[in-house]
C-alpha cells in the first residue's frame, strides 16, 4: 500500500468513528509528533566529537588512510 492509499484509509477511519477519545488521541499525535533527525538522537558527547573531527578535517589535520591501515596492521598483527 502506498502512502496516499494509507492516508485515504486513515481519513476514512477517522470519518467513520464517533469516539471522541480516539479523535483526541489522533489529534494529539498529529500535533505533537515531529520528524526526528538522527543527529538529534546522538548523545551530546558523540555530536561534539564529530564536530571536532569535522573542524580538524577542515584545517587539513587528517591522517592518510594508508597510515591508519599501517598502524592497524601493526597493532593487530594483520
Buried (B, 14 or more C-beta within 10 A) or exposed (E): EEEEEEEEEEEEEEEEEEEEEEEEEBEEEEEEEEEEEEEEEEEEEEEEEEEEEEEEEEEEEEEEEEEEEEEEEEEEEE
